[in-house]
Amino acid sequence: ELAKSLDRLGTESAFSVLAEAKKLEAQGKPMIHLGLGQPDFKTPKHVVEAAKKALDDGHHGYVMSNGIPECRQAVTRWIKKRYKAEIDPERILSSLTDKMDKETINKLPDTIKIISNFAVGFGNIDLDAAKKRGIAVTNTPEVLSDATAEIGILLILGACRRASEGIVSAQEGGWKWSADYLIGKQLTGSRLGILGMGRIGQKIAKIAKSLGMIIHYHNRSKLSDEKEQGAIYHDNIKSLFSVSDVLSICCPATKETENMINKETVEYFPKGAVITNVARGDIVDDEALIDALNRRKIYAAGLDVYKNEPNLNPGYNKVKSAFILPHLGSATKDTRIAMANLAIDNIDEFFKTGNCKNKVN
């Protein structure tokens, strides 16, 4: 059944494809999984050759082809032979875990016209390399702003109120209440600095304001009074950081923002400040933040993103005041479905009009 819509297979929502695949698998029908990505290891030559032979001999029950171009080619040959289907891929639906660097993009067939990224960020894609190949790159903004802002607030609360320590104490048992047990920082009346006052930053500001926080922000440009909603603008990060009892990082990861939180800039903060990051791990120099936490210059950190995900810098594990999540920003059912639909809509819009409003290159 899936073979009847091969031209759509690569653009369907990951959720709907997997659901359909499980139904067919339960009926005893053979399944083929096609994946695009780089493996974490070099596949032995004999494994590649065995996979190619198995496919060419008709043994196609299940093949995971991540990082093995020869396998994908063999699967393609089998599909063409079995269904007499001509496959000329024009589109790629990618996620943040798919590394589309210059080398990968330069190996793509000339038929590829668009890479639709299943994320608001696009740090996994070399935009310049794609542009030189005439490949459009799109993202999924707006639809994940609410969910990500919720996690942004959770990070602030979790870090300020020592949630990580509280969870450990509750799980271990034997804790004893006292007037000074796990005393944290109250948000009411404290100053929240927002680095990057875009859609997500504005939503975090709105919620934080309702909790009694005073909002400060730095952005590439000052917002209109309507969007500011009383927030105080700073035209440089030193000015913003110096008044931030709590910082929420919401800006994109760019060459300019990489390691913006570093050994020098952590000193701009008031002693005992809290730093949270709901944007991208590349913005924070982990070693500098860990050092500041150990020195108590920074009181606590709340991170939903970090460098080298999913491998956390082990230094954080030694800091009790680090509240860390595994990149849950957009992780709600409604949001992920909306992201998948928008990623597909981006492809449809591109092929219908020759352009797309969510094109980022």
Secondary structure in CASP SS format (residue, H / E / C, confidence):
PFRMAT SS
TARGET T0000
AUTHOR 0000-0000-0000
METHOD secondary structure of the structure
MODEL  1
E C 1.00
L H 1.00
A H 1.00
K H 1.00
S H 1.00
L H 1.00
D H 1.00
R H 1.00
L H 1.00
G C 1.00
T C 1.00
E C 1.00
S C 1.00
A H 1.00
F H 1.00
S H 1.00
V H 1.00
L H 1.00
A H 1.00
E H 1.00
A H 1.00
K H 1.00
K H 1.00
L H 1.00
E H 1.00
A H 1.00
Q C 1.00
G C 1.00
K C 1.00
P C 1.00
M C 1.00
I C 1.00
H E 1.00
L C 1.00
G C 1.00
L C 1.00
G C 1.00
Q C 1.00
P C 1.00
D C 1.00
F C 1.00
K C 1.00
T C 1.00
P C 1.00
K H 1.00
H H 1.00
V H 1.00
V H 1.00
E H 1.00
A H 1.00
A H 1.00
K H 1.00
K H 1.00
A H 1.00
L H 1.00
D H 1.00
D C 1.00
G C 1.00
H C 1.00
H C 1.00
G C 1.00
Y C 1.00
V C 1.00
M E 1.00
S C 1.00
N C 1.00
G C 1.00
I C 1.00
P H 1.00
E H 1.00
C H 1.00
R H 1.00
Q H 1.00
A H 1.00
V H 1.00
T H 1.00
R H 1.00
W H 1.00
I H 1.00
K H 1.00
K H 1.00
R H 1.00
Y H 1.00
K C 1.00
A C 1.00
E C 1.00
I C 1.00
D C 1.00
P C 1.00
E C 1.00
R E 1.00
I E 1.00
L E 1.00
S E 1.00
S C 1.00
L C 1.00
T C 1.00
D C 1.00
K C 1.00
M E 1.00
D C 1.00
K H 1.00
E H 1.00
T H 1.00
I H 1.00
N H 1.00
K C 1.00
L C 1.00
P C 1.00
D C 1.00
T C 1.00
I C 1.00
K C 1.00
I E 1.00
I E 1.00
S E 1.00
N E 1.00
F C 1.00
A C 1.00
V C 1.00
G C 1.00
F C 1.00
G C 1.00
N C 1.00
I E 1.00
D C 1.00
L H 1.00
D H 1.00
A H 1.00
A H 1.00
K H 1.00
K H 1.00
R C 1.00
G C 1.00
I C 1.00
A E 1.00
V E 1.00
T E 1.00
N C 1.00
T C 1.00
P C 1.00
E C 1.00
V C 1.00
L C 1.00
S H 1.00
D H 1.00
A H 1.00
T H 1.00
A H 1.00
E H 1.00
I H 1.00
G H 1.00
I H 1.00
L H 1.00
L H 1.00
I H 1.00
L H 1.00
G H 1.00
A H 1.00
C H 1.00
R C 1.00
R C 1.00
A H 1.00
S H 1.00
E H 1.00
G H 1.00
I H 1.00
V H 1.00
S H 1.00
A H 1.00
Q H 1.00
E H 1.00
G C 1.00
G C 1.00
W C 1.00
K C 1.00
W C 1.00
S C 1.00
A C 1.00
D C 1.00
Y C 1.00
L C 1.00
I C 1.00
G C 1.00
K C 1.00
Q C 1.00
L C 1.00
T C 1.00
G C 1.00
S C 1.00
R E 1.00
L E 1.00
G E 1.00
I E 1.00
L E 1.00
G C 1.00
M C 1.00
G C 1.00
R H 1.00
I H 1.00
G H 1.00
Q H 1.00
K H 1.00
I H 1.00
A H 1.00
K H 1.00
I H 1.00
A H 1.00
K H 1.00
S H 1.00
L C 1.00
G C 1.00
M C 1.00
I E 1.00
I E 1.00
H E 1.00
Y E 1.00
H E 1.00
N C 1.00
R C 1.00
S C 1.00
K C 1.00
L C 1.00
S C 1.00
D H 1.00
E H 1.00
K H 1.00
E H 1.00
Q C 1.00
G C 1.00
A C 1.00
I E 1.00
Y E 1.00
H E 1.00
D C 1.00
N C 1.00
I H 1.00
K H 1.00
S H 1.00
L H 1.00
F H 1.00
S H 1.00
V C 1.00
S C 1.00
D C 1.00
V E 1.00
L E 1.00
S E 1.00
I E 1.00
C C 1.00
C C 1.00
P C 1.00
A C 1.00
T C 1.00
K C 1.00
E C 1.00
T C 1.00
E C 1.00
N C 1.00
M C 1.00
I E 1.00
N C 1.00
K C 1.00
E C 1.00
T H 1.00
V H 1.00
E H 1.00
Y H 1.00
F C 1.00
P C 1.00
K C 1.00
G C 1.00
A E 1.00
V E 1.00
I E 1.00
T E 1.00
N E 1.00
V C 1.00
A C 1.00
R C 1.00
G H 1.00
D H 1.00
I H 1.00
V E 1.00
D C 1.00
D H 1.00
E H 1.00
A H 1.00
L H 1.00
I H 1.00
D H 1.00
A H 1.00
L H 1.00
N H 1.00
R C 1.00
R C 1.00
K C 1.00
I E 1.00
Y E 1.00
A E 1.00
A E 1.00
G E 1.00
L E 1.00
D C 1.00
V C 1.00
Y C 1.00
K C 1.00
N C 1.00
E C 1.00
P C 1.00
N C 1.00
L C 1.00
N C 1.00
P H 1.00
G H 1.00
Y H 1.00
N H 1.00
K H 1.00
V C 1.00
K C 1.00
S C 1.00
A E 1.00
F E 1.00
I E 1.00
L C 1.00
P C 1.00
H C 1.00
L C 1.00
G C 1.00
S C 1.00
A C 1.00
T C 1.00
K H 1.00
D H 1.00
T H 1.00
R H 1.00
I H 1.00
A H 1.00
M H 1.00
A H 1.00
N H 1.00
L H 1.00
A H 1.00
I H 1.00
D H 1.00
N H 1.00
I H 1.00
D H 1.00
E H 1.00
F H 1.00
F H 1.00
K H 1.00
T H 1.00
G C 1.00
N C 1.00
C C 1.00
K C 1.00
N C 1.00
K E 1.00
V C 1.00
N C 1.00
END
